[in-house]
Amino acid sequence: MPMLNRGLLGLSGLAAAMVLLAGCSGGKAEQSPAAADPGGAAEKKNAEPVELVFHTNSGGAVEGFNKTFGDRISAKFPDYKISYVQSKQGSTLAELMAQGKQVDILYQTDAYYFELADSAKLQYDMTELVKKRGINLNAIEPQVLESLRQSGGGKLYALPISNLTQVMYYNKGIFDKFGVPYPKDGMTWDETLELAKKLDREEQGQQYFGFAASPAHILGNNQLSIPYVDVQTEKPTFLNDGWRRLIDTYIVRPAQGQGYQKYIAEKKRLPYRLEFTDTPQIAMFVFNSNFPFSIPNIDAIDWDLVSLPTFADKPKIGSQSMPVVFGITSTSKQKDAAMEVIQFLVSEETQISESKKGIMPVSTTDAARKAFAQDTPFKNKNWNALYYNQIAPGVPKSNYQLTVEKSFTSFVQQIVEGKKDVNTALREAQEQAEKIIADAKQKK
């Protein structure tokens, strides 16, 4: 593979990491970002059993849903029957709708929720239900809510349950091995990449990399707030010069060393998560804030974290967030009960409880934020890094988000293999995405 001085190097792990989490109990309005009495009404006996059916297109199994959501919701609302329909052949959302099946609540990360809901025309504006139940939206991360409203054309089609941002993890052992100072909160990208150069080296047959990232997550939640698709024009944005800047900073510049180039030529990808935890070879690695809580072997290395590096002309602006959101469907006959459950999940008590487990809260209260990871083995890590930067302004999510992203990443893979330079790839990605959107519109 030739040296890719201007190319985009690698993109793997393209599925956005979902944080599927539930809460434990409700609270009163003065204590909650969610509401007056999240669970009070549910504790009364219902005249008839109420069934709430949940669905997402992530394909997760029933056991996973119950562990993260179902069991906790059922414990809080014993009079409700909580059901989950796994997305698989015969039970995709389109097939469920064709069969006339009930679905009351859809959930996904915000990046993909709107395409999911729009595919079956199930969007429902929850604004009046939020008012009816007295949910305090002022206590929920404002950038997240604003992005959701923009994606919904001013309507509130979903509420965030948990959050996710990008931070930078580092392996202390590699820094110690080469006598290089650890990274710190507040570094710029230029400072970070200069530090990375000191760690791009081979030692006793082992190749070390100063920096790597999860390209899908860092590009999809980029600090310049560039969307894949402009929702106003419904045109892809890959000809925007900002994409070249992002790609150059996040991917191209870190991978200039000969050892890095050799690795990419052999593996046809960038070093990734296993090269951080298992090998280990990566000194600094940008990934999601839930990363340490979602893998089994993080303890294999001595690690910590710092804030995401920032552009010098955009100080203190971190990544966009990627919340998990829940939305009531337009066809649900149990909208009040569904809203009650969502209210419970965003209640302050639930947010604090889940934050203690390492689930980034959407609540902006000090109590919820300071509780982060305190019931985990990692409570003494630098979790202030999650909030050191401001969340970058969120962008409206297109109804073609997932489809366009898949197309884009296929072109990226061709660059990784040395088949295309970045300018050619972005131009062809633009053309292909335009065709995909046009075809999708024609089928509606």
N, C-alpha and C positions, 0 to 999 in steps of 0.2 A: 504494500500500500504506500503511495507516495506521501511525502510530507504535506500536511493539510494546513498551510499557512493561513488560508482564508476559509477553510472548510469547517463545517459543523461536525464535531467528532462524537458520535455515539448517542444513542437514546434508547434506554432499556427500562424495563419496569414501568410500562406505560399506564397501567390501570391506576387511577387515583386511589390513594390509601383511604379507606373508609374507617371511621371511628364509630362503631355501632354500640351505643352506650345507653344505659337506662338510669333512672333515678331511684330513690328509695322512699321518700315521703314528701308530703306537701307542707306548705307553710302559709302564714297569713300575709296580707298585702304589704304591711309595713316591714316585713322581713324578706320579701321576695321580688325578684325581677319579673315574676310571672303573675302573681295574682292574690286575690283576697283569700280564697280557701281552696287550694288546688284539689284537695281530695274530699272535702267535706260532704258534698252531695253524693259522692259515690259510696260513702259509708252507710248511706241509708238504703234500705231494702227497695229494690225496684219491683214494680208490679209484674213485669215480664223480664225475662233474661235479655240482656243486651249483648250482641256479638259485634266485636270490632275486628275487621280483617285488615291485616297489614301486608304490604307488598313492596319489593324493591327489585330492580333488575340486576343487582350484583350477583345473584345466584347463590347466596349464602344458605346453608342448611337450616332446618327448623331448630336443631340443637343450638346453633350459634345465635339465632334470634332469641330463643328462650333465655340463654345465658346472659345476653347483653340487654334485652328489653323485656321479653315476655314474662319471665318469672317475677320480675320486680313490679311490673304493671299489674299482674294478677294478684300479687300480695297486697297491693294498695287498693285494688278495686275487685274484691272477691265476688261481687255480683255481676261482673262483666266476664264474658267469654272472650278471651284474647286468642285470635287465630292468626297464623302466618302462612302465606302461600309462597312457596319457593319458586323462583323463576327458572324454569327448565322447559324442555320440549313438552308441549301440551298445556303448559301453565305460564306462558309469557303473558305480559299484560294484554297484548292484543288478543291472545287466545282466550284469556279470562273474560274480556269484554264480549267477544264473539259468542261465548257460552252463556252470557247473561249472569256471570258470577258477581258477587258482591266484593268490592274493595273500598274500604273506608279511609285508610291512611296510606299514602305513598311516602317513601323516604329514600334519600340518596344524599351524596354530597351536592352542594349547590351547583357545582359545575355541570352536573348531569341531570339534576332534578327536572329542569324545565323541559328538556328534550323528552324525558320519560313521561311527564304529565301531558305534554302537548301531543304526544304520539296517539293518545286515546281521548284527547280533548277533555281531560278530567280536572283542569285547573278550577280552583274555587277561591274566591277572595274571602279571606278569613277576617277582614277588618272589623266587621260588625260583631262577630263572635268574640274577638279580642276585647272590644269595648264592653260587650255584655258581661264578660267574666272579669272585667277590671284588671286585665293583664298590664303590668307596668313595663312598657317597651323601653322606657328611659333607662332601665337597668340592664339592658342587653346591648352588647357591643354595637355602637352606632354604625360603623363602617359595614358591618355584616347586614344589618337591617336595610341600610341604604342600597346596598348591592341587590338585595332580594327585591326591593321595591322597583329598582330600575329594571331588573330582569322581568318583572311582572308588569311592566308598563304602568307603574304607579299603584298596582294592586298587590296585596300581601297574600301570595299563594302558598307560602310556607313560613315556618318559624324555625330558627336554629336551635339545635339541642346541645351540640358540643362544637368546639372549634379546633382549628389546626393551622399552624403557621410553619414557616421554614426557619430553622436555626442551624448553627454550625457546630458539629461535634468534633472533638479532637482526641487523638490517642496520645496520652502523656508519655507512654513508653517510647514512642518513636522520637518525640521531642527530646526526651532525656538521653536517648541513645546517641543523638548527634549534637547534644549541647545547645539546642535552639530554644529560645524563650517561648513559652506558651502564647497562643493568641489571647486576645482580651475583648471584652465588650466594646463596641463603638469603632471597630476598625473599618477602614474603607476597603474597597475591592483592590485598589492598587497596593495598599499595604499588605493585604492578605496574600496576593499573588506573588509579591516580592518575598514574603516569608515562605511561601510554598516552594520557591526555587531552591531554597536552602535544604529542602528535604527531598527533592527529586534526585535520587542517587541509588546506586547499587552497592550492596554490602554483603560480602560472602555469598554471592550468587543470588541474593534476594533483592528484587527491585522494589524501591519505595517510591510512593507518589505523594507529593506535597498536598495536593487538593483534588477532590472529585465531588460530584454532586449527582443527585437524582434529576436528570434533565427534564423528565416529564413534569415533575412537581415544581421545579424552580422556574421553568419556562411558562408553565400553565398558570402559576401564581406570581408572575414576574413583578418586579419593583417599579417598572414604568407603567404599569396598569394598561397594558396593551392586550385587548381581547383577541381571540382567534377570528372572531366574526363581529363586525360592526352591526349591532342589532337594528340600528336605524336604517341602514342601507341594505342590510342582509348580504354584505359582501365580505369575503375574507380579507385579512389585513396583512398578509405576509410580505407585501411590497413596502410596508412601513419601515423606514430606516431604523426605527428602534429595535426591530428584530435582529438586525445585524449587530447592533451594540450589545444586546443581551447575549446573543450566541457567542460573540467574541469574548465577552467577559466571563460568562459562566462555563464555557466549554473549550473554545479554541485556545485562548492564552494559557490556561492551566496545563494544556497537553502538548506543549512545544518540545519538551525534552526528548532526547533520543530513546531513553528507556520507555517513556510513555508511548511514543510512536511505535516502537517495536511491539509493545503489548497490544495496542489497538490493531496492528497489522495481523497479529496472530489470533486474537480473540474476536475481532470484528465488533468490538464494543468498547466502551469506557470501563475502567474499574468501577465496581459498584459495592453494594452492601456487604457481601461476603468478604471482599478484599479489605473492608474496614474492620470487621469483627473476627473473621475466621483465619485469615492468612497470617497475620494482618499486615497490610502494606500501605494503607492510606493514612496520612497524618491528620488531614482535616476533611470532613465530609458533611455536606449540606443535605439535610433530609427533614422529614416532617417531625413536628414536636412530639408525636406519639411514638417515635421510633424505638426508644429503649423499652417500652412497655409491650411491644408487639413482636419481639424476637426472643428466642430462648437462650442465646449465648452471649449477650452483651457483657456479662461478667468475665468473659475470657480476656478482656483488655481493661486497662486502667484509663477511664475516659472521663471527660467532662464536656461542657458545652458553653458557647458564647453566642452573642447575638449575630444575626445574619449580617455579613459585611454590607456596606452601603456605598452608593455612588457619591463621589465628592460633591457633586452639584445637587444631590438630593439627600442631605444629611438626616439621619434618624428615620428614614423611610425604609421599613422592612418589606417583607413579602405581603402579598394579598393573603387573606385567610381562606380556608377551605372548610366551612362548617358542614356538619351533617344536619340536614333539614327535614322536618316532617310537615306534610301538607294534607289537608282533608280533601277528599275528592268531591267533585260536583254531584256525583250520583249517590253519595252516601246518604242513608236514611237515618244515620245516628250522628249527625254533626255535633250536637251538644255534647254527647258522650265522648266523641273523638277529641273535641276541643278540651274537655276536662282532662283527658290523658296527656295531651300535649302541654297543657298548663302545669300539670304535675312535673313533667320532665324539665321544664324551665324554671321551676320554683327555686328559690334561694337555697332551701335546705337540700334539695336534690343536687343542685349545682355544686354546693360545698362537698357533699358526700362523694360525688363522682370526681371532683377535683382532687380530693385526697388520694384517689386511686391512680392519678396520672392522666385524667381526662381533662383536657383544657376547657375551662368553662366559657360560656358565652356571656355570663354575668360579669359586669364591670366592677363589682364590689370588692373591696380589699379582702374581705373574709374569704370569698371564693378564690381569689387569686393566690392569696398567701397559703391556702390549704393545699396547693398543688403538690402532689406526690408525697405528702406527709405520711401516708399509710403504706408507702412502698420502700424497698431497700435503697432507693435512690434519693431519699429526702434531703440529703446534704449536698446535692449537686447544685450548680449555679442556675436555678430555675428563673432567677430574675431576667435571664437572657430572653425569655419568652416575651417579656413586656418592655425590654430596653428600647426597642424601636417602636414607632407608630406602625399600625397596619396600613399598608398601601391602599389607596382608594380601590374599592372593588369595582369590577366592570360587569355590566349586564351580561348574563349568560344566554347564548343563542339557543334556539330550539334545534340547531344543527351541531351543537357543541361536540358531542362524542364522535359523530360521523366525520366531521372536519378534522378533529384531532387525530383520528386513526389514519386519515389520508396524509396528513402532515408528517406523522412519524414514519410512514413508509418511505417518504423521500429522504428523511433523516438517515434511515438505515442505509440507503444507497450512498450517502456521503460517507458514512462510517466505513463502508467497504471500498471507498475511493472511486466510486463510479460517477459522482457529481461534485462540483464545487458548490459553495453555499449560495452564490447568486443564482446559479442555474436551478438549484433545488427550491429556493424560495419562489422563483418565477413559476416553475412547474407546479409547485404546491398551490400557488394562487390559482392557476388555471384549473387544476383538478378540483379544488374546493369549490370554485365557481360552478363547475359542471355538476358536482354532487348536490349543491344547494338547488340549482335549477331543476334537476331530476326529482328531488324531494318535493319541491313545490308542485311539480306537474302531477305527482301521484296523490296529492291531497284532494 
